[in-house]
Amino acid sequence: MTESCTPATPEPRATNPAELNNLRAAHADELSSRTRATSIPADSCSLYDDEALGGTAGRATAWLALEHVGQWGRDVLDGSALDEELSEALGEAVSQAGLKFLLIRQAGREGRVLHGTPDASGNPTHRVLYALCTPGEEKLYSFSVSTPEQLLDLPLGNPQELIQATDAELMDSPAILVCTHSKRDRCCALRGRPIAAHLADILPGNAVWECSHTGGHRFAPVGIMLPTGYTYGRLSEPSALAAYLSLAGRSIPSLHGLRGRSTDTPVEQAAEVAVRLELEKKGEEVTSGGLVSRETSAMEALSTLREADIDPAVETAEHPTLEAALTSHTDGRTWVTFFERVALEPRPNSCGKGPADAFSRELLALHQL
């Protein structure tokens, strides 16, 4: 069976400066209303809406998130949130363990108090979320520590030993982390906090957390679903709720705002998003473990198509930034996707920064073998 599709983006984006300026203004007004933000400055980095979301999720296969109710600083391990000696030691420990480290707190007034299990004396403790994101083996655990320093005494590099040492609880539902890290970028605070507050009004308390910088504040509001690692951007209150409920109730990632899965390379992320969007057009949904993408060379992808007697209609000479991936379904179907890096108007990567080079990873072609 052979199918191809005309590349389509999951959401409209402007193609010339005049359209882009209009889109920025409309996007600012829309998000200001739907996220209850009181003001979104015109120079905010997240007003640029012309970059494709697929392939932009930060990389991580395991996460360690520590509840912390004090200030976060620009970098959570720069000595501002935790003291310098602890920050340095903890940074080295999580790096060696291959963990992505975050600080978290609950939304609103609940973020002023700790939510770990009280110790023997009834004192409050810090909640810790520990997520393993390997596809097919995803698990989210929760445990408590009396002080952040206790993390240094734990076997962070050995999942089974860590779970046993902390008597960690296996969570039966996912958690959504919404970036609200104002010291890193104001867009995350202005846009992320209303999203987190809205979700906290609806979902169970331990399901929603504000979190520190995860990468991609230019896509604010951004959120991460644990333990799958599916990452979202340009969230609205409805799309954020849909992202949670779809995974929690059906193990199917919602596609609105989907940037990719943190366990995959950028090209693999973009490929999964592209295939899921194509299947959605036909009324088909796939569970979180139903698709596996593998980044490959453009030459291998072209060869695969030719062996299947499919004209790829793509020439590497015409597309010097050509990228490719093979995406397989558990039922045996396979798709080949091609992407091209398209240069965009220079823009700040963070609010207050000067313009920097930018590109969008655009779908060039998609073929089913």
C-alpha positions, 0 to 999 in steps of 0.5 A: 500500500502506498500513500503520500500526503501534501505537507500540512502544518498543525496550525496556521502560521504567517508567511510574510512580515505583514501577516506575521505582525497581525498574527502576533497582535491577534495571538497576544490578544487571544492568549491574554484573554484565554489565560487570564494574563493581565498584560503580554508585552509586545516584545515577548518572545512567545508572540512569534507563531511561525515556528512548527511545534513538532520536534522542539521538545527538550530531551530527557529520558528520566526526570527528578522534580523537587518541591521547593516553595522559595525563590527559584533564581534564573537557574535552579542550580545557580545557588539562588534557590538552593545554596551554592554548595548543595547546588553544585553537588546536586547538579553533578549528581543528577548529571551523572544519573542522567536525570533532568532536574526541575523545581516544582510547586503547586499552583496559587496559595498551595505553592506556599506550603510543602506537600510531602508526607509529614515526618515522624514529628509531623513536620512538612516535607518536600514532595519529589516526583521521579519519572522514567520515560522509556516508551513502554516502560513509563512509570511515575513515582512519588516520595518525600525528603525532609530536606533537599540535601537528602537527595545527595544520599540517594542512589539517583543513578539506580532506579530500583535502588532509589525506589526501594530506598525511598519507599516511593509510591507508584502513581496510577495517574500522570502529572502535568508540569506547567512552566512558570519560571519567571526569573528565566523568562517572563512569558512562562509566568504570564502565560503559564501561571493562569494555565496551571491555576485553571488545571488545579481548579479541576484536576486532583492536587497531585496532578498539577504542578508549576515547574522551573525551566524546561526549554522552549519558553518561546512556545509559552505556555508550555507543559510536560506530561509525566511519565510519558515525556510528551511536551506541549506548547502554545497551550490554552486552558482547554488544550492543556486540560485535553492533554492531561485527560487524553493521556490519563484516561485513554493513553492517547496524546492530544495533538493540539500543541504537541511538540514531541516526546522527550525521549526522542531526537528532534527529527523523531519527535517531528515524525511522530507528530506528523504521522499522528496528524495524518492518521487523525485526518482519517479518524484514527488515534494511536496510544502513546506506545503505538508509534516508534520513530527512528531518525535516519539519513535522507539517503537511507530513507530515499532508498527505502522508498525506491525499494518499495517502488515509491517515487519520493519526489524529493531530491537531496540536492534541492534540499540541503537541510533534508532530514528523515525518519522512519515511523513504525506502528505496532500493527506493522505499518511504516511511514517515511517522513522528510523535513526541511529546515526553513530559515525564519525571521531572526527573533529573540530566544528569550524575552529581553534578548536580541534577535538570533537566527531561527528556523522551523522544521517543516514537513516536506513529504510523508509516505506510507510504505 
